[in-house]
């Protein structure tokens, strides 16, 4: 997928990881989970090959990232960043030679500025839709007239814009069904309001529980950006592709100067990227305001969205062991699925059997003192997974270790 190297950025001291389909960051408050999530989100956006390079001319790409993700003060003179993705390679304050697994012959330079370098492949292979779903997502459920607020070019405003587009896909006749909570959601264009239906009763989302206010925007965006937009925006047909190539070739041959040719090349890139190849989800604290069992059900649903026909990817930051329990179940289900299916009349009640994911597609990291926690003799930046890809049992034991130790010690004084 991609390689990410981050050194001395905010609380992150030294991280060098290979990103996978699903990437989960665990750790205490302020350890750097969101820092990594924001960097991955921005670098994924660079894969879209939009006008990032032109915007960077005014202050640089890192400056653009700091403004968009509210990361002022995170980058210092000693900060280093390297991202090597499908179609883009980006380096900031990074010493040469660049990482050895980077095949520079595949890339062409497109932007140089001081210690900032970006390279693109000539032929694009991906065009992701990037969505950053923040921990503060509840506010879109309760703050009235959000569209009337002054627009800010940052991640929160981008999230608001995506929410307003996504929610209009759910109407009273075709609502979003959230079975884990036993509710339905739809947007009423007549009253410009978000409606939750529970046991036949309708209430405004703004008047519902905090759990509903957190999960509805998350579920709506997961569903819309994993399937609906790919049904609405069909790829160009072969005939349309051929016709566009002929038109652009004719226009290109008549270009009067280099500036016109550059504009034609940009139009080609725009047409090539018209249809998204996949969605890059970045989700902060999916467990927010949810009961433990619901957290598990939400994780199963999130993984089912990632498996919805496209090569979707996800970055998840979490404090919840229940999110990891659910993910671990899906990893184990993948390992034993074939054996399970051999059993005749198998009727075990297993919720995650249809939401399996290969261990090689998952990376679960625990951040400790600015780096990834290691176990035993393993190398730095290793995951907290064992040789089978499952989350280590001793990690789960440590989650409740201190609490249960106190409980057992107190039991000695109970009559």
C-alpha positions, -999 to +999 in steps of 0.1 A: +000+000+000+021+029+013+051+036+036+050+063+062+079+077+081+073+105+107+100+119+130+097+147+155+062+158+146+041+168+175+042+140+201+055+115+174+093+109+178+100+081+154+075+060+134+083+040+102+054+018+091+039+000+061+003+010+058-023-016+052-060-019+042-070-013+079-047+006+102-056+010+139-037+032+163-041+027+201-026+046+230-033+071+258-045+106+253-020+129+235+003+101+224+000+110+187-028+088+173-046+118+157-013+132+145-006+101+124-042+099+112-041+135+100-008+130+082-021+099+065-053+117+055-034+146+039-010+123+021-039+102+008-054+135-005-021+141-024-028+109-043-058+126-060-033+147-080-056+177-078-043+213-075-022+205-044+011+215-061-004+248-072-017+255-037+017+246-023+034+274-042+021+300-017+035+283+014+043+247+009+024+214+013+033+210+050+020+246+056-012+236+038-015+204+060-010+224+092-037+248+083-062+222+070-058+198+100-051+225+126-016+213+133+001+246+139+032+241+160+035+204+153+064+208+128+098+220+139+132+224+123+140+187+132+108+173+118+110+148+090+082+132+069+082+107+041+052+092+024+055+067-005+021+059-019+006+044-050+011+074-073+028+100-051+060+103-031+063+132-007+093+141+014+097+169+039+131+177+056+140+142+047+177+134+042+188+119+010+191+092-001+154+087+002+141+053+015+156+023-004+122+008-014+113+039-033+118+033-071+125+068-082+125+058-119+087+053-116+081+089-105+087+123-120+093+155-099+063+179-098+072+202-069+103+213-051+103+239-024+132+243+001+133+210+018+100+198+004+098+174-025+068+158-042+069+133-071+041+118-092+038+088-114+031+095-150+002+071-151-022+073-121-035+041-106-057+055-078-080+084-072-092+082-036-121+100-020-106+110+013-129+115+043-117+125+078-144+118+104-134+136+136-142+128+172-161+161+173-186+148+147-216+151+171-217+188+165-233+183+130-262+166+148-269+195+172-257+228+158-285+245+137-280+262+104-244+249+099-244+260+063-248+296+073-215+297+091-185+312+073-167+285+054-132+276+066-108+256+045-101+230+071-109+193+079-140+202+100-156+222+072-147+195+047-164+170+070-195+192+073-197+195+035-195+157+030-222+153+057-246+176+039-241+158+007-244+123+022-274+128+043-296+139+014-293+104+000-315+091+028-352+100+025-383+090+044-391+064+018-355+052+017-340+057+051-307+046+065-313+016+087-291+013+117-300-021+130-275-022+158-295+006+175-329-004+162-334+030+145-338+045+111-325+079+099-336+102+071-333+138+061-364+158+056-360+184+028-393+199+036-384+209+071-346+208+066-342+185+096-326+152+105-351+127+117-345+095+138-373+069+139-373+045+168-402+021+175-424+041+152-417+074+170-400+103+151-377+127+168-352+152+156-316+140+157-307+171+177-330+159+204-319+123+205-293+106+227-256+114+224-250+079+210-274+085+182-259+119+175-224+103+172-233+072+152-257+086+127-232+109+109-206+081+110-230+055+096-244+078+069-209+087+056-197+051+058-226+038+038-227+067+013-189+068+006-184+030+004-213+023-020-237+051-030-212+074-047-199+045-068-234+037-079-241+074-088-208+081-105-203+054-131-170+051-149-167+063-184-176+037-210-149+025-234-166+045-262-166+077-241-129+071-232-120+067-268-139+098-278-122+119-251-088+107-261-095+117-297-107+152-287-077+158-264-052+145-289-066+169-315-066+199-291-031+189-280-017+190-316-030+226-319-015+238-287+002+272-293+026+271-264+038+252-234+012+269-212-017+255-233-001+221-234+002+222-196-035+231-193-044+202-216-024+178-195-043+190-164-076+184-182-065+149-190-057+143-153-091+158-143-109+134-167-089+105-156-097+112-119-134+119-124-144+086-109-130+076-075-112+043-073-118+038-036-125+057-004-099+064+023-117+065+056-100+081+086-122+077+117-114+091+151-128+071+181-157+052+164-167+040+199-177+075+210-208+075+233-217+039+225-224+009+247-197-019+245-218-043+225-228-015+201-191-007+196-185-042+185-214-041+161-202-008+147-168-023+140-183-052+122-204-028+101-173-006+093-154-036+081-184-047+059-183-013+043-146-016+035-154-049+018-181-034-004-167-041-038-140-015-039-105-014-024-115+009+004-090+016+032-093+028+067-074+045+095-089+042+130-079+058+162-094+043+194-092+040+231-116+011+232-106-025+238-140-035+225-131-022+190-101-044+191-121-074+204-144-071+174-115-067+150-098-097+164-129-118+160-129-109+123-093-118+119-098-152+136-130-158+116-109-154+084-084-180+098-110-206+107-137-199+081-128-227+058-128-252+087-160-239+100-177-242+066-167-279+065-188-286+095-222-300+086-252-282+101-230-257+118-254-234+137-230-214+159-242-179+166-212-160+151-219-124+142-187-117+123-185-147+101-195-126+070-172-098+079-139-116+078-106-098+070-072-113+062-046-107+090-021-094+064-045-066+055-046-053+091-020-034+112-027-026+149-001-004+165+002+008+201+020+042+205+042+045+235+066+075+241+063+087+206+071+054+188+054+021+182+055-003+212+076-034+206+073-069+221+104-090+230+130-091+203+109-077+175+120-047+155+108-012+161+074-002+148+060-037+150+023-042+154+008-057+186-002-087+165+013-122+168+027-144+141-009-154+130-019-117+127-041-119+158-039-092+185-018-106+213-035-121+243-011-104+267-022-070+252-058-078+262-047-090+296-028-058+302-059-037+295-077-050+326-046-060+345-043-031+370-081-030+376-084-067+383-053-067+405-068-040+427-101-059+427-084-092+438-064-074+465-096-058+479-113-091+479-090-103+507-106-078+530-142-089+522-159-111+547 
